[in-house]
Amino acid sequence: MTTGMEMPERPRSRRQTRAAILTHLLQSGGSFRPPLAKAVRLSEASLSRILFDLKAEGLIEEVRRPAPYVGGPTGLVALDGSVALAAVELTAQWLSVGVGSLSGELHYTERLPLPKAPTVETVGRVFGEVMTLLRDWTRRRHITLSQIGVSIPGLGRLTVSGNPIIPCDVGRLSGMIGEMFAGVPLEFTNSVVAHATFHRCRTQNYPFSDTHLFVLVSHGVAGAWMDDPVEADALQPIELGHMVFGPDGPRCRCGHHGCVEAYTSLPALAELLGVSGAELLQLGNEWVHTIPLSARVRQELRRRLFRLGLAIGNTLNVKPCGGVAISGWPSLLSEEDRKAVVDGIDACLLGGRKLAQVSLAFVPPSTGNDPQAALAFAAFCLASRGGMPATSTEAA
């Protein structure tokens, strides 16, 4: 029943209902039936019918767990660990491939280096080598893949045939992978979307469950709008890292000068700290405890973080939302240093962060864990289509 001020909830298709269940299980790691029914807005009877189908299709399993309360349920609904997904993740240094489960457990990984001066042809050859390794590994073990997810930096709707970040032709790559793995659903995405999906599904106590902005500060700097995972456009990448602050600034890998990325990416950080990019990557998250910061370097670091905050604030001016999650090297810094990001947001966001009611959270870096981000994206693709075939048009 609705009042005159309320809109009735839109009826969901069968695919959307299944997607709501699977994406909830993906993000929660598992759930007992009563809270699952409440979370996806179904009666327990309706939920039971759908769970019966999902179990018969090998997408979920029900495992015995101690009851959460006296007389409570003991069957925990979780994603089936036997579903096999392939993940392919392109970074500035290498191309990683892996096979894993819906829960994020990796059973196989390989990593091949990229040429020092990559071209469309050489990157295409590395992709060919990696996909051959994947095909041979799955064939030897008689594994049938349910989804392939591919993560590429800088990928956007205008860069399918050419990428300004890492040279590659996504159209050609898609054709090659489609021939080698005929019938297996294949999806490409921007790397920031893959990392955003990884954090939303894998990071313990992730701070947001509703619409928010995810910002990745890694080899590149980018953002993604995170919406209801059931919606078709739930994950939208935005190139906030290529917001230009001065045409006389340092050259960015996109070809412009003065981009936020040119000031705050990992290569820019390495240069500021006086170490090579390889050294910084080798140190991993420990660099913050290993490399001392002089007063001059710390001041410059905060100035760059302030610019990052300006870019985030300007993005929120264009499309307001109530939460921002930042992942990357800034998350490793002290609260005093990270305050520069908050100050930058306050300096340009209409009304400031408090008046605009924006919550800000820093989450751990996920750089270097490839192909985990691509694996999370592959799991999301399978879950968001309700585990149904990619070509299915079934609605009711």
C-alpha positions as CSV (number, residue, x, y, z in Angstrom):
1,M,0.0,0.0,0.0
2,T,1.3,3.5,-0.9
3,T,0.3,7.0,0.1
4,G,-0.1,9.8,-2.3
5,M,3.5,10.9,-1.7
6,E,5.1,7.5,-2.3
7,M,5.9,5.7,-5.5
8,P,5.2,2.0,-5.7
9,E,8.3,-0.1,-6.1
10,R,8.9,-1.1,-9.8
11,P,8.3,-4.8,-10.4
12,R,11.5,-6.7,-10.9
13,S,12.2,-9.2,-13.7
14,R,13.4,-12.7,-12.9
15,R,16.9,-11.7,-13.9
16,Q,16.8,-8.7,-11.6
17,T,15.5,-10.7,-8.7
18,R,18.2,-13.4,-9.1
19,A,20.8,-10.6,-9.5
20,A,19.7,-9.0,-6.3
21,I,20.2,-12.3,-4.4
22,L,23.6,-13.1,-6.0
23,T,25.1,-9.6,-5.7
24,H,24.0,-9.5,-2.0
25,L,25.7,-12.9,-1.4
26,L,28.8,-11.6,-3.3
27,Q,29.1,-8.5,-1.1
28,S,28.1,-10.2,2.2
29,G,30.0,-13.5,1.8
30,G,26.9,-15.4,2.7
31,S,23.7,-15.0,4.6
32,F,21.0,-17.0,6.5
33,R,17.6,-17.1,4.8
34,P,15.6,-14.6,6.9
35,P,18.1,-11.7,6.6
36,L,18.6,-12.5,3.0
37,A,14.9,-12.3,2.3
38,K,14.7,-9.0,4.0
39,A,17.7,-7.6,2.2
40,V,16.4,-8.5,-1.3
41,R,12.7,-7.6,-0.3
42,L,11.2,-11.1,-0.9
43,S,9.0,-13.3,1.2
44,E,10.8,-16.4,2.5
45,A,8.6,-18.5,0.3
46,S,9.5,-16.6,-2.8
47,L,13.2,-16.7,-1.8
48,S,13.1,-20.4,-1.3
49,R,11.8,-21.0,-4.8
50,I,14.5,-18.9,-6.4
51,L,17.2,-20.5,-4.2
52,F,16.0,-23.9,-5.3
53,D,16.7,-22.9,-8.9
54,L,20.1,-21.3,-8.2
55,K,21.2,-24.4,-6.2
56,A,20.1,-26.7,-9.1
57,E,22.2,-24.6,-11.5
58,G,25.3,-24.9,-9.3
59,L,25.4,-21.1,-8.4
60,I,24.8,-21.3,-4.7
61,E,25.2,-23.8,-1.9
62,E,23.8,-24.0,1.6
63,V,26.3,-24.9,4.4
64,R,25.6,-25.7,8.0
65,R,26.6,-23.1,10.5
66,P,25.8,-22.5,14.2
67,A,22.5,-20.7,14.5
68,P,22.8,-17.0,15.1
69,Y,20.3,-17.2,17.9
70,V,18.4,-19.9,19.8
71,G,16.0,-21.7,17.4
72,G,17.5,-19.7,14.4
73,P,18.4,-21.0,11.0
74,T,21.5,-23.2,10.6
75,G,21.8,-23.2,6.8
76,L,24.1,-20.4,5.5
77,V,23.4,-19.5,1.8
78,A,26.6,-18.8,0.0
79,L,28.0,-18.7,-3.6
80,D,29.1,-22.1,-4.9
81,G,32.9,-22.5,-4.7
82,S,33.0,-24.7,-7.8
83,V,32.0,-21.9,-10.2
84,A,35.2,-21.0,-12.2
85,L,35.9,-17.5,-13.4
86,A,38.8,-16.1,-15.4
87,A,40.4,-12.7,-14.6
88,V,42.8,-10.8,-16.9
89,E,44.3,-7.6,-15.6
90,L,46.5,-5.1,-17.5
91,T,48.8,-2.8,-15.5
92,A,51.7,-0.5,-16.4
93,Q,54.2,-3.3,-15.9
94,W,52.6,-6.6,-16.8
95,L,49.6,-8.6,-17.8
96,S,48.2,-10.9,-15.2
97,V,45.8,-13.8,-15.6
98,G,44.1,-16.1,-13.1
99,V,41.3,-18.5,-12.5
100,G,39.3,-18.3,-9.3
101,S,36.0,-18.7,-7.5
102,L,33.1,-16.4,-6.8
103,S,34.4,-15.8,-3.3
104,G,37.8,-14.5,-4.6
105,E,40.0,-17.6,-4.1
106,L,42.6,-17.9,-6.8
107,H,43.5,-21.4,-8.1
108,Y,45.9,-20.3,-10.9
109,T,47.9,-17.2,-11.7
110,E,50.4,-16.1,-14.3
111,R,52.1,-12.8,-14.9
112,L,53.9,-11.7,-18.1
113,P,55.9,-8.5,-18.4
114,L,55.0,-5.8,-20.9
115,P,57.7,-4.4,-23.2
116,K,59.4,-1.2,-22.0
117,A,57.9,0.7,-24.9
118,P,54.6,-1.1,-25.6
119,T,52.7,-0.8,-28.9
120,V,49.3,-2.1,-30.0
121,E,51.0,-5.0,-31.7
122,T,53.3,-6.0,-28.8
123,V,50.6,-5.7,-26.2
124,G,48.3,-7.8,-28.4
125,R,51.0,-10.5,-28.5
126,V,51.3,-10.6,-24.8
127,F,47.5,-10.9,-24.6
128,G,47.8,-13.8,-27.0
129,E,50.4,-15.5,-24.9
130,V,48.4,-15.1,-21.7
131,M,45.2,-16.3,-23.2
132,T,47.0,-19.4,-24.6
133,L,48.3,-20.2,-21.1
134,L,44.8,-19.8,-19.7
135,R,43.2,-22.0,-22.4
136,D,45.8,-24.7,-21.9
137,W,45.5,-24.7,-18.1
138,T,41.7,-25.0,-18.2
139,R,41.8,-27.7,-20.8
140,R,44.2,-29.9,-18.9
141,R,41.9,-29.7,-15.9
142,H,38.7,-29.9,-17.8
143,I,37.5,-26.6,-16.3
144,T,34.6,-24.8,-17.9
145,L,34.7,-21.0,-17.3
146,S,31.5,-19.2,-16.4
147,Q,32.8,-15.7,-17.0
148,I,35.9,-13.8,-18.2
149,G,36.6,-10.3,-16.8
150,V,39.3,-8.1,-18.3
151,S,40.5,-4.9,-16.6
152,I,42.3,-2.2,-18.7
153,P,43.6,1.2,-17.5
154,G,42.0,4.2,-19.2
155,L,39.3,2.1,-21.0
156,G,36.3,4.3,-21.9
157,R,33.5,4.4,-24.4
158,L,35.8,6.4,-26.7
159,T,38.9,4.2,-26.4
160,V,37.7,0.8,-27.6
161,S,40.0,0.9,-30.7
162,G,42.8,3.0,-29.1
163,N,44.0,3.6,-25.5
164,P,45.9,6.7,-24.6
165,I,47.3,5.1,-21.4
166,I,48.5,1.6,-22.6
167,P,48.4,1.0,-26.3
168,C,45.9,-1.7,-27.1
169,D,43.0,-2.4,-29.4
170,V,40.1,-3.7,-27.3
171,G,38.1,-4.6,-30.3
172,R,40.8,-6.9,-31.6
173,L,41.5,-8.4,-28.2
174,S,37.8,-9.1,-27.7
175,G,37.7,-10.9,-31.0
176,M,40.7,-13.0,-30.2
177,I,39.5,-14.0,-26.7
178,G,36.0,-14.7,-28.2
179,E,37.5,-17.2,-30.7
180,M,39.6,-18.9,-28.0
181,F,36.8,-19.1,-25.5
182,A,33.7,-19.4,-27.6
183,G,30.5,-19.3,-25.6
184,V,32.1,-17.9,-22.5
185,P,30.6,-14.5,-21.4
186,L,33.3,-11.8,-21.8
187,E,33.4,-8.3,-20.3
188,F,36.0,-5.5,-20.4
189,T,36.1,-2.7,-17.9
190,N,38.2,0.3,-16.8
191,S,40.7,-0.7,-14.1
192,V,39.1,1.7,-11.6
193,V,35.8,-0.1,-11.9
194,A,37.5,-3.4,-11.2
195,H,39.2,-2.1,-8.1
196,A,36.0,-0.5,-6.9
197,T,34.2,-3.8,-7.3
198,F,37.0,-5.6,-5.5
199,H,36.7,-3.3,-2.5
200,R,32.9,-3.3,-2.4
201,C,32.9,-7.1,-2.5
202,R,36.1,-8.1,-0.7
203,T,37.1,-5.3,1.8
204,Q,35.9,-6.1,5.3
205,N,33.7,-3.4,6.7
206,Y,33.6,-1.5,3.5
207,P,32.1,1.9,4.5
208,F,29.3,2.4,2.0
209,S,26.5,0.2,0.8
210,D,24.6,2.9,-1.2
211,T,25.5,5.3,-4.0
212,H,29.0,6.8,-3.6
213,L,32.1,7.8,-5.4
214,F,35.1,5.5,-5.4
215,V,38.5,7.1,-6.1
216,L,41.6,5.0,-6.9
217,V,45.1,6.6,-6.5
218,S,47.6,4.2,-8.0
219,H,49.6,4.1,-11.2
220,G,46.8,6.3,-12.4
221,V,44.1,8.3,-10.7
222,A,40.5,7.8,-11.5
223,G,37.0,7.5,-10.0
224,A,33.9,5.4,-10.4
225,W,30.3,6.0,-9.5
226,M,29.0,3.1,-7.5
227,D,25.3,2.6,-7.7
228,D,22.8,-0.2,-7.0
229,P,24.6,-3.3,-8.3
230,V,21.3,-4.5,-9.9
231,E,21.1,-1.5,-12.2
232,A,22.6,-1.8,-15.7
233,D,24.8,1.3,-15.2
234,A,25.8,0.5,-11.6
235,L,29.5,1.1,-12.3
236,Q,30.5,4.2,-14.3
237,P,34.2,5.2,-14.6
238,I,35.1,8.9,-14.5
239,E,38.5,10.3,-15.4
240,L,38.8,12.8,-12.6
241,G,42.6,12.1,-12.6
242,H,42.8,14.0,-15.9
243,M,41.3,17.2,-14.6
244,V,44.0,19.7,-15.6
245,F,45.1,22.3,-13.0
246,G,47.7,24.0,-15.1
247,P,48.9,23.6,-18.8
248,D,52.5,24.3,-17.6
249,G,52.4,21.4,-15.1
250,P,54.2,18.1,-15.4
251,R,53.4,15.9,-18.4
252,C,50.8,13.2,-17.8
253,R,50.9,9.8,-19.5
254,C,47.6,10.8,-21.3
255,G,49.6,13.4,-23.2
256,H,48.3,16.5,-21.4
257,H,50.2,18.6,-18.9
258,G,49.1,19.5,-15.3
259,C,46.7,16.6,-14.7
260,V,45.9,15.6,-11.2
261,E,47.4,12.2,-12.0
262,A,50.7,13.8,-13.0
263,Y,51.0,15.1,-9.4
264,T,49.5,12.2,-7.4
265,S,50.1,8.9,-9.2
266,L,52.5,6.3,-7.9
267,P,55.2,7.3,-10.5
268,A,54.8,11.0,-9.4
269,L,55.1,9.9,-5.8
270,A,58.2,7.9,-6.5
271,E,59.8,10.9,-8.2
272,L,58.9,13.2,-5.2
273,L,60.4,10.6,-2.8
274,G,63.6,10.3,-4.8
275,V,63.2,6.6,-5.6
276,S,62.5,4.6,-8.7
277,G,59.0,3.4,-9.5
278,A,60.3,-0.2,-9.2
279,E,61.7,0.5,-5.7
280,L,58.4,2.0,-4.6
281,L,56.5,-1.0,-5.9
282,Q,58.9,-3.4,-4.2
283,L,58.4,-1.7,-0.9
284,G,54.7,-1.9,-1.2
285,N,52.7,-0.5,1.7
286,E,55.9,-0.4,3.8
287,W,57.3,2.6,1.9
288,V,55.4,4.9,4.4
289,H,57.5,3.5,7.3
290,T,60.7,3.0,5.3
291,I,61.2,6.3,3.4
292,P,61.7,9.3,5.7
293,L,59.9,12.5,4.6
294,S,61.7,15.8,4.9
295,A,59.7,18.9,5.8
296,R,60.0,20.1,2.2
297,V,58.8,16.7,0.8
298,R,55.9,16.5,3.3
299,Q,54.8,20.1,2.4
300,E,54.8,19.2,-1.3
301,L,53.0,16.0,-0.6
302,R,50.2,17.8,1.2
303,R,50.0,20.4,-1.6
304,R,49.4,17.5,-4.1
305,L,46.9,15.9,-1.9
306,F,45.1,19.2,-1.7
307,R,44.8,19.2,-5.5
308,L,43.5,15.6,-5.3
309,G,40.8,17.0,-2.9
310,L,40.0,19.8,-5.3
311,A,39.4,17.3,-8.1
312,I,37.1,15.2,-5.9
313,G,35.2,18.3,-4.8
314,N,34.7,19.5,-8.3
315,T,33.5,16.0,-9.3
316,L,30.9,16.2,-6.5
317,N,29.8,19.6,-7.7
318,V,29.0,18.0,-11.0
319,K,27.2,15.0,-9.5
320,P,26.5,15.2,-5.7
321,C,26.5,12.0,-3.6
322,G,26.8,11.3,0.1
323,G,30.0,9.2,0.3
324,V,33.5,9.1,-1.1
325,A,35.9,6.1,-0.6
326,I,39.5,6.7,-1.5
327,S,41.9,3.7,-2.1
328,G,45.6,4.0,-2.7
329,W,48.8,5.4,-1.2
330,P,47.0,8.3,0.6
331,S,45.3,5.7,2.7
332,L,48.7,4.8,4.3
333,L,49.4,8.3,5.5
334,S,48.6,9.8,8.9
335,E,45.3,11.5,9.5
336,E,47.2,14.8,9.7
337,D,48.6,14.3,6.2
338,R,45.3,13.1,4.8
339,K,43.6,16.2,6.0
340,A,45.0,18.0,2.9
341,V,42.5,15.9,0.8
342,V,39.6,17.0,3.1
343,D,40.8,20.6,2.9
344,G,40.8,20.4,-0.9
345,I,37.3,19.0,-1.0
346,D,36.1,21.8,1.3
347,A,37.8,24.4,-0.8
348,C,35.7,23.8,-3.9
349,L,32.7,21.7,-3.0
350,L,29.6,23.9,-2.8
351,G,28.9,24.5,0.8
352,G,31.8,22.4,1.9
353,R,31.9,18.7,2.9
354,K,29.9,19.1,6.1
355,L,27.1,21.2,4.6
356,A,26.9,18.9,1.6
357,Q,26.7,16.0,4.0
358,V,29.5,14.0,2.4
359,S,31.2,11.2,4.3
360,L,34.8,10.5,3.5
361,A,36.6,7.1,4.1
362,F,40.0,5.8,3.2
363,V,40.2,2.1,2.4
364,P,43.4,0.0,2.0
365,P,45.4,0.1,-1.3
366,S,44.7,-2.8,-3.7
367,T,47.6,-2.1,-6.1
368,G,49.8,-5.1,-6.8
369,N,47.1,-7.8,-5.9
370,D,46.3,-8.4,-9.6
371,P,44.4,-10.2,-10.9
372,Q,42.1,-10.0,-7.8
373,A,40.4,-6.8,-9.0
374,A,39.6,-8.4,-12.4
375,L,38.4,-11.6,-10.6
376,A,36.0,-9.5,-8.5
377,F,34.7,-7.8,-11.6
378,A,34.1,-11.2,-13.3
379,A,32.1,-12.3,-10.3
380,F,30.1,-9.1,-10.3
381,C,29.3,-9.6,-14.0
382,L,28.0,-13.1,-13.4
383,A,26.0,-12.1,-10.3
384,S,24.5,-8.9,-11.9
385,R,23.0,-10.8,-14.8
386,G,21.5,-13.2,-12.2
387,G,23.7,-16.1,-13.3
388,M,21.7,-16.4,-16.5
389,P,23.3,-16.7,-20.0
390,A,24.5,-13.4,-21.3
391,T,22.2,-13.8,-24.4
392,S,19.1,-14.6,-22.3
393,T,16.1,-12.3,-22.9
394,E,14.0,-14.0,-20.2
395,A,12.3,-11.3,-18.1
396,A,9.6,-12.6,-15.9
